[in-house]
Amino acid sequence: MTEYEFRVLTFPRDMSRSEVRQAITDQAEYGHWELARSRLYLGGARKVWLRRRIIRVRRTA
């Protein structure tokens, strides 16, 4: 079973679409995050959920 960790980013309404895209792209490239969900609220604020897989290392004794 695959487990994920999540990070939620919130962007104010005055931030441009290109700035939001660049911030998400930076997270994806350097933090190995992928876009899980994106939501645009009525006032113009954006909330983005990013996820990445948790890799468990098995110990051998």
PDB file of N, H, CA, C and O in Angstrom:
ATOM      1  N   MET A   1       0.838  -1.177   0.000  1.00  0.00           N
ATOM      2  CA  MET A   1       0.000   0.000   0.000  1.00  0.00           C
ATOM      3  C   MET A   1       0.888   1.247   0.000  1.00  0.00           C
ATOM      4  O   MET A   1       1.854   1.330   0.758  1.00  0.00           O
ATOM      5  N   THR A   2       0.561   2.182  -0.829  1.00  0.00           N
ATOM      6  H   THR A   2      -0.224   2.114  -1.445  1.00  0.00           H
ATOM      7  CA  THR A   2       1.342   3.401  -0.957  1.00  0.00           C
ATOM      8  C   THR A   2       0.860   4.444   0.037  1.00  0.00           C
ATOM      9  O   THR A   2      -0.337   4.705   0.150  1.00  0.00           O
ATOM     10  N   GLU A   3       1.805   5.036   0.754  1.00  0.00           N
ATOM     11  H   GLU A   3       2.778   4.824   0.662  1.00  0.00           H
ATOM     12  CA  GLU A   3       1.489   6.104   1.695  1.00  0.00           C
ATOM     13  C   GLU A   3       2.038   7.414   1.163  1.00  0.00           C
ATOM     14  O   GLU A   3       3.111   7.450   0.562  1.00  0.00           O
ATOM     15  N   TYR A   4       1.298   8.485   1.387  1.00  0.00           N
ATOM     16  H   TYR A   4       0.426   8.456   1.875  1.00  0.00           H
ATOM     17  CA  TYR A   4       1.699   9.806   0.931  1.00  0.00           C
ATOM     18  C   TYR A   4       1.759  10.775   2.101  1.00  0.00           C
ATOM     19  O   TYR A   4       1.032  10.635   3.085  1.00  0.00           O
ATOM     20  N   GLU A   5       2.634  11.753   1.976  1.00  0.00           N
ATOM     21  H   GLU A   5       3.225  11.866   1.178  1.00  0.00           H
ATOM     22  CA  GLU A   5       2.602  12.892   2.881  1.00  0.00           C
ATOM     23  C   GLU A   5       2.105  14.074   2.065  1.00  0.00           C
ATOM     24  O   GLU A   5       2.333  14.148   0.857  1.00  0.00           O
ATOM     25  N   PHE A   6       1.426  14.993   2.730  1.00  0.00           N
ATOM     26  H   PHE A   6       1.240  14.932   3.711  1.00  0.00           H
ATOM     27  CA  PHE A   6       0.790  16.099   2.044  1.00  0.00           C
ATOM     28  C   PHE A   6       1.327  17.432   2.546  1.00  0.00           C
ATOM     29  O   PHE A   6       1.737  17.558   3.700  1.00  0.00           O
ATOM     30  N   ARG A   7       1.318  18.410   1.674  1.00  0.00           N
ATOM     31  H   ARG A   7       0.984  18.308   0.737  1.00  0.00           H
ATOM     32  CA  ARG A   7       1.662  19.789   2.007  1.00  0.00           C
ATOM     33  C   ARG A   7       0.581  20.670   1.389  1.00  0.00           C
ATOM     34  O   ARG A   7       0.238  20.520   0.216  1.00  0.00           O
ATOM     35  N   VAL A   8       0.051  21.587   2.189  1.00  0.00           N
ATOM     36  H   VAL A   8       0.329  21.708   3.142  1.00  0.00           H
ATOM     37  CA  VAL A   8      -0.994  22.492   1.720  1.00  0.00           C
ATOM     38  C   VAL A   8      -0.394  23.884   1.576  1.00  0.00           C
ATOM     39  O   VAL A   8       0.183  24.430   2.517  1.00  0.00           O
ATOM     40  N   LEU A   9      -0.542  24.444   0.383  1.00  0.00           N
ATOM     41  H   LEU A   9      -1.011  24.001  -0.381  1.00  0.00           H
ATOM     42  CA  LEU A   9      -0.079  25.804   0.116  1.00  0.00           C
ATOM     43  C   LEU A   9      -1.294  26.688  -0.128  1.00  0.00           C
ATOM     44  O   LEU A   9      -2.216  26.309  -0.850  1.00  0.00           O
ATOM     45  N   THR A  10      -1.284  27.867   0.481  1.00  0.00           N
ATOM     46  H   THR A  10      -0.534  28.175   1.068  1.00  0.00           H
ATOM     47  CA  THR A  10      -2.373  28.817   0.297  1.00  0.00           C
ATOM     48  C   THR A  10      -1.806  30.079  -0.331  1.00  0.00           C
ATOM     49  O   THR A  10      -0.791  30.608   0.123  1.00  0.00           O
ATOM     50  N   PHE A  11      -2.467  30.558  -1.378  1.00  0.00           N
ATOM     51  H   PHE A  11      -3.292  30.128  -1.746  1.00  0.00           H
ATOM     52  CA  PHE A  11      -2.019  31.738  -2.100  1.00  0.00           C
ATOM     53  C   PHE A  11      -3.094  32.814  -2.024  1.00  0.00           C
ATOM     54  O   PHE A  11      -4.271  32.522  -2.236  1.00  0.00           O
ATOM     55  N   PRO A  12      -2.713  34.048  -1.726  1.00  0.00           N
ATOM     56  CA  PRO A  12      -3.699  35.128  -1.632  1.00  0.00           C
ATOM     57  C   PRO A  12      -4.243  35.500  -3.005  1.00  0.00           C
ATOM     58  O   PRO A  12      -3.673  35.129  -4.031  1.00  0.00           O
ATOM     59  N   ARG A  13      -5.334  36.225  -3.015  1.00  0.00           N
ATOM     60  H   ARG A  13      -5.797  36.526  -2.181  1.00  0.00           H
ATOM     61  CA  ARG A  13      -6.000  36.572  -4.269  1.00  0.00           C
ATOM     62  C   ARG A  13      -5.205  37.528  -5.131  1.00  0.00           C
ATOM     63  O   ARG A  13      -5.404  37.572  -6.345  1.00  0.00           O
ATOM     64  N   ASP A  14      -4.299  38.304  -4.525  1.00  0.00           N
ATOM     65  H   ASP A  14      -4.138  38.268  -3.538  1.00  0.00           H
ATOM     66  CA  ASP A  14      -3.531  39.275  -5.311  1.00  0.00           C
ATOM     67  C   ASP A  14      -2.284  38.673  -5.966  1.00  0.00           C
ATOM     68  O   ASP A  14      -1.552  39.377  -6.661  1.00  0.00           O
ATOM     69  N   MET A  15      -2.043  37.398  -5.753  1.00  0.00           N
ATOM     70  H   MET A  15      -2.638  36.826  -5.188  1.00  0.00           H
ATOM     71  CA  MET A  15      -0.906  36.728  -6.385  1.00  0.00           C
ATOM     72  C   MET A  15      -1.326  36.261  -7.777  1.00  0.00           C
ATOM     73  O   MET A  15      -2.382  35.649  -7.938  1.00  0.00           O
ATOM     74  N   SER A  16      -0.506  36.548  -8.772  1.00  0.00           N
ATOM     75  H   SER A  16       0.352  37.046  -8.641  1.00  0.00           H
ATOM     76  CA  SER A  16      -0.879  36.214 -10.153  1.00  0.00           C
ATOM     77  C   SER A  16      -0.798  34.708 -10.397  1.00  0.00           C
ATOM     78  O   SER A  16      -0.147  33.968  -9.659  1.00  0.00           O
ATOM     79  N   ARG A  17      -1.471  34.292 -11.444  1.00  0.00           N
ATOM     80  H   ARG A  17      -2.000  34.893 -12.043  1.00  0.00           H
ATOM     81  CA  ARG A  17      -1.495  32.877 -11.807  1.00  0.00           C
ATOM     82  C   ARG A  17      -0.101  32.372 -12.143  1.00  0.00           C
ATOM     83  O   ARG A  17       0.255  31.243 -11.802  1.00  0.00           O
ATOM     84  N   SER A  18       0.686  33.203 -12.808  1.00  0.00           N
ATOM     85  H   SER A  18       0.397  34.120 -13.085  1.00  0.00           H
ATOM     86  CA  SER A  18       2.044  32.778 -13.167  1.00  0.00           C
ATOM     87  C   SER A  18       2.935  32.641 -11.927  1.00  0.00           C
ATOM     88  O   SER A  18       3.793  31.759 -11.887  1.00  0.00           O
ATOM     89  N   GLU A  19       2.746  33.493 -10.922  1.00  0.00           N
ATOM     90  H   GLU A  19       2.049  34.209 -10.955  1.00  0.00           H
ATOM     91  CA  GLU A  19       3.517  33.371  -9.678  1.00  0.00           C
ATOM     92  C   GLU A  19       3.135  32.092  -8.929  1.00  0.00           C
ATOM     93  O   GLU A  19       3.997  31.409  -8.375  1.00  0.00           O
ATOM     94  N   VAL A  20       1.851  31.778  -8.917  1.00  0.00           N
ATOM     95  H   VAL A  20       1.151  32.332  -9.366  1.00  0.00           H
ATOM     96  CA  VAL A  20       1.389  30.547  -8.268  1.00  0.00           C
ATOM     97  C   VAL A  20       1.963  29.340  -9.003  1.00  0.00           C
ATOM     98  O   VAL A  20       2.460  28.404  -8.378  1.00  0.00           O
ATOM     99  N   ARG A  21       1.894  29.366 -10.323  1.00  0.00           N
ATOM    100  H   ARG A  21       1.490  30.127 -10.831  1.00  0.00           H
ATOM    101  CA  ARG A  21       2.426  28.260 -11.122  1.00  0.00           C
ATOM    102  C   ARG A  21       3.914  28.065 -10.868  1.00  0.00           C
ATOM    103  O   ARG A  21       4.381  26.933 -10.750  1.00  0.00           O
ATOM    104  N   GLN A  22       4.661  29.163 -10.784  1.00  0.00           N
ATOM    105  H   GLN A  22       4.281  30.083 -10.880  1.00  0.00           H
ATOM    106  CA  GLN A  22       6.101  29.072 -10.547  1.00  0.00           C
ATOM    107  C   GLN A  22       6.397  28.492  -9.166  1.00  0.00           C
ATOM    108  O   GLN A  22       7.321  27.692  -9.021  1.00  0.00           O
ATOM    109  N   ALA A  23       5.631  28.881  -8.159  1.00  0.00           N
ATOM    110  H   ALA A  23       4.880  29.530  -8.277  1.00  0.00           H
ATOM    111  CA  ALA A  23       5.827  28.354  -6.807  1.00  0.00           C
ATOM    112  C   ALA A  23       5.559  26.846  -6.769  1.00  0.00           C
ATOM    113  O   ALA A  23       6.304  26.096  -6.137  1.00  0.00           O
ATOM    114  N   ILE A  24       4.498  26.407  -7.443  1.00  0.00           N
ATOM    115  H   ILE A  24       3.893  27.016  -7.956  1.00  0.00           H
ATOM    116  CA  ILE A  24       4.175  24.973  -7.473  1.00  0.00           C
ATOM    117  C   ILE A  24       5.232  24.205  -8.258  1.00  0.00           C
ATOM    118  O   ILE A  24       5.612  23.100  -7.872  1.00  0.00           O
ATOM    119  N   THR A  25       5.703  24.782  -9.350  1.00  0.00           N
ATOM    120  H   THR A  25       5.394  25.680  -9.663  1.00  0.00           H
ATOM    121  CA  THR A  25       6.745  24.141 -10.155  1.00  0.00           C
ATOM    122  C   THR A  25       8.032  23.978  -9.359  1.00  0.00           C
ATOM    123  O   THR A  25       8.687  22.939  -9.444  1.00  0.00           O
ATOM    124  N   ASP A  26       8.400  24.996  -8.587  1.00  0.00           N
ATOM    125  H   ASP A  26       7.868  25.840  -8.518  1.00  0.00           H
ATOM    126  CA  ASP A  26       9.603  24.905  -7.753  1.00  0.00           C
ATOM    127  C   ASP A  26       9.478  23.787  -6.726  1.00  0.00           C
ATOM    128  O   ASP A  26      10.425  23.031  -6.506  1.00  0.00           O
ATOM    129  N   GLN A  27       8.312  23.682  -6.098  1.00  0.00           N
ATOM    130  H   GLN A  27       7.543  24.296  -6.276  1.00  0.00           H
ATOM    131  CA  GLN A  27       8.097  22.607  -5.123  1.00  0.00           C
ATOM    132  C   GLN A  27       8.210  21.241  -5.795  1.00  0.00           C
ATOM    133  O   GLN A  27       8.793  20.314  -5.233  1.00  0.00           O
ATOM    134  N   ALA A  28       7.655  21.121  -6.991  1.00  0.00           N
ATOM    135  H   ALA A  28       7.181  21.874  -7.448  1.00  0.00           H
ATOM    136  CA  ALA A  28       7.678  19.845  -7.700  1.00  0.00           C
ATOM    137  C   ALA A  28       9.093  19.458  -8.104  1.00  0.00           C
ATOM    138  O   ALA A  28       9.485  18.300  -7.965  1.00  0.00           O
ATOM    139  N   GLU A  29       9.854  20.416  -8.599  1.00  0.00           N
ATOM    140  H   GLU A  29       9.535  21.357  -8.712  1.00  0.00           H
ATOM    141  CA  GLU A  29      11.213  20.114  -9.067  1.00  0.00           C
ATOM    142  C   GLU A  29      12.164  19.792  -7.937  1.00  0.00           C
ATOM    143  O   GLU A  29      12.889  18.799  -7.995  1.00  0.00           O
ATOM    144  N   TYR A  30      12.168  20.620  -6.913  1.00  0.00           N
ATOM    145  H   TYR A  30      11.579  21.427  -6.866  1.00  0.00           H
ATOM    146  CA  TYR A  30      13.191  20.501  -5.872  1.00  0.00           C
ATOM    147  C   TYR A  30      12.753  19.678  -4.669  1.00  0.00           C
ATOM    148  O   TYR A  30      13.601  19.154  -3.947  1.00  0.00           O
ATOM    149  N   GLY A  31      11.455  19.552  -4.439  1.00  0.00           N
ATOM    150  H   GLY A  31      10.766  19.977  -5.026  1.00  0.00           H
ATOM    151  CA  GLY A  31      10.977  18.792  -3.294  1.00  0.00           C
ATOM    152  C   GLY A  31      10.332  17.481  -3.666  1.00  0.00           C
ATOM    153  O   GLY A  31       9.902  16.733  -2.787  1.00  0.00           O
ATOM    154  N   HIS A  32      10.254  17.180  -4.975  1.00  0.00           N
ATOM    155  H   HIS A  32      10.603  17.787  -5.688  1.00  0.00           H
ATOM    156  CA  HIS A  32       9.655  15.941  -5.476  1.00  0.00           C
ATOM    157  C   HIS A  32       8.179  15.816  -5.095  1.00  0.00           C
ATOM    158  O   HIS A  32       7.693  14.720  -4.817  1.00  0.00           O
ATOM    159  N   TRP A  33       7.473  16.943  -5.085  1.00  0.00           N
ATOM    160  H   TRP A  33       7.867  17.834  -5.310  1.00  0.00           H
ATOM    161  CA  TRP A  33       6.045  16.952  -4.804  1.00  0.00           C
ATOM    162  C   TRP A  33       5.279  16.874  -6.113  1.00  0.00           C
ATOM    163  O   TRP A  33       5.776  17.285  -7.162  1.00  0.00           O
ATOM    164  N   GLU A  34       4.069  16.347  -6.045  1.00  0.00           N
ATOM    165  H   GLU A  34       3.665  16.013  -5.193  1.00  0.00           H
ATOM    166  CA  GLU A  34       3.178  16.345  -7.207  1.00  0.00           C
ATOM    167  C   GLU A  34       1.844  16.955  -6.787  1.00  0.00           C
ATOM    168  O   GLU A  34       1.464  16.903  -5.617  1.00  0.00           O
ATOM    169  N   LEU A  35       1.151  17.522  -7.744  1.00  0.00           N
ATOM    170  H   LEU A  35       1.459  17.564  -8.694  1.00  0.00           H
ATOM    171  CA  LEU A  35      -0.119  18.185  -7.480  1.00  0.00           C
ATOM    172  C   LEU A  35      -1.199  17.144  -7.228  1.00  0.00           C
ATOM    173  O   LEU A  35      -1.442  16.272  -8.062  1.00  0.00           O
ATOM    174  N   ALA A  36      -1.847  17.242  -6.066  1.00  0.00           N
ATOM    175  H   ALA A  36      -1.649  17.950  -5.388  1.00  0.00           H
ATOM    176  CA  ALA A  36      -2.922  16.315  -5.725  1.00  0.00           C
ATOM    177  C   ALA A  36      -4.284  16.971  -5.923  1.00  0.00           C
ATOM    178  O   ALA A  36      -5.225  16.328  -6.389  1.00  0.00           O
ATOM    179  N   ARG A  37      -4.389  18.251  -5.568  1.00  0.00           N
ATOM    180  H   ARG A  37      -3.624  18.773  -5.189  1.00  0.00           H
ATOM    181  CA  ARG A  37      -5.673  18.938  -5.646  1.00  0.00           C
ATOM    182  C   ARG A  37      -5.431  20.436  -5.676  1.00  0.00           C
ATOM    183  O   ARG A  37      -4.475  20.937  -5.084  1.00  0.00           O
ATOM    184  N   SER A  38      -6.297  21.134  -6.362  1.00  0.00           N
ATOM    185  H   SER A  38      -7.073  20.727  -6.843  1.00  0.00           H
ATOM    186  CA  SER A  38      -6.217  22.588  -6.437  1.00  0.00           C
ATOM    187  C   SER A  38      -7.624  23.140  -6.313  1.00  0.00           C
ATOM    188  O   SER A  38      -8.569  22.604  -6.893  1.00  0.00           O
ATOM    189  N   ARG A  39      -7.754  24.217  -5.550  1.00  0.00           N
ATOM    190  H   ARG A  39      -6.987  24.652  -5.079  1.00  0.00           H
ATOM    191  CA  ARG A  39      -9.079  24.784  -5.350  1.00  0.00           C
ATOM    192  C   ARG A  39      -9.001  26.301  -5.410  1.00  0.00           C
ATOM    193  O   ARG A  39      -8.121  26.907  -4.799  1.00  0.00           O
ATOM    194  N   LEU A  40      -9.916  26.909  -6.142  1.00  0.00           N
ATOM    195  H   LEU A  40     -10.630  26.416  -6.639  1.00  0.00           H
ATOM    196  CA  LEU A  40     -10.030  28.350  -6.250  1.00  0.00           C
ATOM    197  C   LEU A  40     -11.282  28.766  -5.490  1.00  0.00           C
ATOM    198  O   LEU A  40     -12.381  28.309  -5.803  1.00  0.00           O
ATOM    199  N   TYR A  41     -11.119  29.632  -4.491  1.00  0.00           N
ATOM    200  H   TYR A  41     -10.226  30.003  -4.236  1.00  0.00           H
ATOM    201  CA  TYR A  41     -12.241  30.035  -3.652  1.00  0.00           C
ATOM    202  C   TYR A  41     -12.922  31.276  -4.205  1.00  0.00           C
ATOM    203  O   TYR A  41     -12.376  31.960  -5.071  1.00  0.00           O
ATOM    204  N   LEU A  42     -14.094  31.557  -3.710  1.00  0.00           N
ATOM    205  H   LEU A  42     -14.537  31.001  -3.006  1.00  0.00           H
ATOM    206  CA  LEU A  42     -14.941  32.624  -4.204  1.00  0.00           C
ATOM    207  C   LEU A  42     -14.256  33.986  -4.145  1.00  0.00           C
ATOM    208  O   LEU A  42     -14.415  34.782  -5.070  1.00  0.00           O
ATOM    209  N   GLY A  43     -13.516  34.273  -3.112  1.00  0.00           N
ATOM    210  H   GLY A  43     -13.386  33.626  -2.361  1.00  0.00           H
ATOM    211  CA  GLY A  43     -12.832  35.556  -2.980  1.00  0.00           C
ATOM    212  C   GLY A  43     -11.589  35.686  -3.848  1.00  0.00           C
ATOM    213  O   GLY A  43     -11.009  36.769  -3.932  1.00  0.00           O
ATOM    214  N   GLY A  44     -11.172  34.609  -4.492  1.00  0.00           N
ATOM    215  H   GLY A  44     -11.643  33.730  -4.424  1.00  0.00           H
ATOM    216  CA  GLY A  44     -10.001  34.635  -5.356  1.00  0.00           C
ATOM    217  C   GLY A  44      -8.787  33.944  -4.767  1.00  0.00           C
ATOM    218  O   GLY A  44      -7.779  33.788  -5.455  1.00  0.00           O
ATOM    219  N   ALA A  45      -8.857  33.528  -3.517  1.00  0.00           N
ATOM    220  H   ALA A  45      -9.677  33.655  -2.959  1.00  0.00           H
ATOM    221  CA  ALA A  45      -7.731  32.822  -2.897  1.00  0.00           C
ATOM    222  C   ALA A  45      -7.635  31.414  -3.486  1.00  0.00           C
ATOM    223  O   ALA A  45      -8.636  30.817  -3.882  1.00  0.00           O
ATOM    224  N   ARG A  46      -6.410  30.906  -3.531  1.00  0.00           N
ATOM    225  H   ARG A  46      -5.597  31.391  -3.209  1.00  0.00           H
ATOM    226  CA  ARG A  46      -6.173  29.559  -4.050  1.00  0.00           C
ATOM    227  C   ARG A  46      -5.567  28.695  -2.962  1.00  0.00           C
ATOM    228  O   ARG A  46      -4.752  29.161  -2.165  1.00  0.00           O
ATOM    229  N   LYS A  47      -5.967  27.440  -2.934  1.00  0.00           N
ATOM    230  H   LYS A  47      -6.629  27.062  -3.581  1.00  0.00           H
ATOM    231  CA  LYS A  47      -5.370  26.473  -2.017  1.00  0.00           C
ATOM    232  C   LYS A  47      -4.957  25.272  -2.857  1.00  0.00           C
ATOM    233  O   LYS A  47      -5.725  24.778  -3.682  1.00  0.00           O
ATOM    234  N   VAL A  48      -3.733  24.812  -2.632  1.00  0.00           N
ATOM    235  H   VAL A  48      -3.108  25.213  -1.962  1.00  0.00           H
ATOM    236  CA  VAL A  48      -3.166  23.721  -3.422  1.00  0.00           C
ATOM    237  C   VAL A  48      -2.659  22.650  -2.466  1.00  0.00           C
ATOM    238  O   VAL A  48      -1.954  22.941  -1.500  1.00  0.00           O
ATOM    239  N   TRP A  49      -3.030  21.409  -2.754  1.00  0.00           N
ATOM    240  H   TRP A  49      -3.602  21.173  -3.539  1.00  0.00           H
ATOM    241  CA  TRP A  49      -2.541  20.266  -1.987  1.00  0.00           C
ATOM    242  C   TRP A  49      -1.506  19.548  -2.835  1.00  0.00           C
ATOM    243  O   TRP A  49      -1.779  19.160  -3.970  1.00  0.00           O
ATOM    244  N   LEU A  50      -0.308  19.375  -2.271  1.00  0.00           N
ATOM    245  H   LEU A  50      -0.086  19.690  -1.348  1.00  0.00           H
ATOM    246  CA  LEU A  50       0.762  18.635  -2.936  1.00  0.00           C
ATOM    247  C   LEU A  50       0.987  17.342  -2.160  1.00  0.00           C
ATOM    248  O   LEU A  50       0.767  17.282  -0.951  1.00  0.00           O
ATOM    249  N   ARG A  51       1.424  16.321  -2.864  1.00  0.00           N
ATOM    250  H   ARG A  51       1.604  16.369  -3.847  1.00  0.00           H
ATOM    251  CA  ARG A  51       1.705  15.061  -2.188  1.00  0.00           C
ATOM    252  C   ARG A  51       2.993  14.460  -2.726  1.00  0.00           C
ATOM    253  O   ARG A  51       3.404  14.732  -3.854  1.00  0.00           O
ATOM    254  N   ARG A  52       3.623  13.632  -1.888  1.00  0.00           N
ATOM    255  H   ARG A  52       3.288  13.411  -0.972  1.00  0.00           H
ATOM    256  CA  ARG A  52       4.750  12.826  -2.334  1.00  0.00           C
ATOM    257  C   ARG A  52       4.724  11.520  -1.577  1.00  0.00           C
ATOM    258  O   ARG A  52       4.251  11.429  -0.444  1.00  0.00           O
ATOM    259  N   ARG A  53       5.246  10.524  -2.240  1.00  0.00           N
ATOM    260  H   ARG A  53       5.631  10.598  -3.161  1.00  0.00           H
ATOM    261  CA  ARG A  53       5.208   9.174  -1.693  1.00  0.00           C
ATOM    262  C   ARG A  53       6.206   9.034  -0.548  1.00  0.00           C
ATOM    263  O   ARG A  53       7.326   9.540  -0.621  1.00  0.00           O
ATOM    264  N   ILE A  54       5.796   8.353   0.491  1.00  0.00           N
ATOM    265  H   ILE A  54       4.887   7.941   0.550  1.00  0.00           H
ATOM    266  CA  ILE A  54       6.694   8.036   1.607  1.00  0.00           C
ATOM    267  C   ILE A  54       7.366   6.720   1.288  1.00  0.00           C
ATOM    268  O   ILE A  54       6.700   5.715   1.039  1.00  0.00           O
ATOM    269  N   ILE A  55       8.670   6.728   1.296  1.00  0.00           N
ATOM    270  H   ILE A  55       9.211   7.545   1.498  1.00  0.00           H
ATOM    271  CA  ILE A  55       9.434   5.512   1.017  1.00  0.00           C
ATOM    272  C   ILE A  55       9.996   4.985   2.334  1.00  0.00           C
ATOM    273  O   ILE A  55      10.827   5.631   2.972  1.00  0.00           O
ATOM    274  N   ARG A  56       9.546   3.846   2.717  1.00  0.00           N
ATOM    275  H   ARG A  56       8.870   3.321   2.199  1.00  0.00           H
ATOM    276  CA  ARG A  56      10.005   3.210   3.957  1.00  0.00           C
ATOM    277  C   ARG A  56      11.194   2.307   3.652  1.00  0.00           C
ATOM    278  O   ARG A  56      11.175   1.539   2.690  1.00  0.00           O
ATOM    279  N   VAL A  57      12.204   2.407   4.463  1.00  0.00           N
ATOM    280  H   VAL A  57      12.219   3.031   5.245  1.00  0.00           H
ATOM    281  CA  VAL A  57      13.385   1.568   4.311  1.00  0.00           C
ATOM    282  C   VAL A  57      13.303   0.434   5.330  1.00  0.00           C
ATOM    283  O   VAL A  57      13.147   0.663   6.529  1.00  0.00           O
ATOM    284  N   ARG A  58      13.409  -0.773   4.832  1.00  0.00           N
ATOM    285  H   ARG A  58      13.535  -0.959   3.858  1.00  0.00           H
ATOM    286  CA  ARG A  58      13.356  -1.938   5.714  1.00  0.00           C
ATOM    287  C   ARG A  58      14.724  -2.171   6.325  1.00  0.00           C
ATOM    288  O   ARG A  58      15.750  -2.094   5.649  1.00  0.00           O
ATOM    289  N   ARG A  59      14.716  -2.453   7.595  1.00  0.00           N
ATOM    290  H   ARG A  59      13.883  -2.516   8.144  1.00  0.00           H
ATOM    291  CA  ARG A  59      15.956  -2.752   8.300  1.00  0.00           C
ATOM    292  C   ARG A  59      16.177  -4.254   8.305  1.00  0.00           C
ATOM    293  O   ARG A  59      15.243  -5.034   8.489  1.00  0.00           O
ATOM    294  N   THR A  60      17.405  -4.640   8.103  1.00  0.00           N
ATOM    295  H   THR A  60      18.164  -4.006   7.954  1.00  0.00           H
ATOM    296  CA  THR A  60      17.769  -6.040   8.215  1.00  0.00           C
ATOM    297  C   THR A  60      18.661  -6.208   9.431  1.00  0.00           C
ATOM    298  O   THR A  60      19.632  -5.472   9.607  1.00  0.00           O
ATOM    299  N   ALA A  61      18.336  -7.154  10.247  1.00  0.00           N
ATOM    300  H   ALA A  61      17.547  -7.751  10.104  1.00  0.00           H
ATOM    301  CA  ALA A  61      19.097  -7.341  11.485  1.00  0.00           C
ATOM    302  C   ALA A  61      20.108  -8.449  11.359  1.00  0.00           C
ATOM    303  O   ALA A  61      20.832  -8.737  12.312  1.00  0.00           O
TER     304      ALA A  61
END
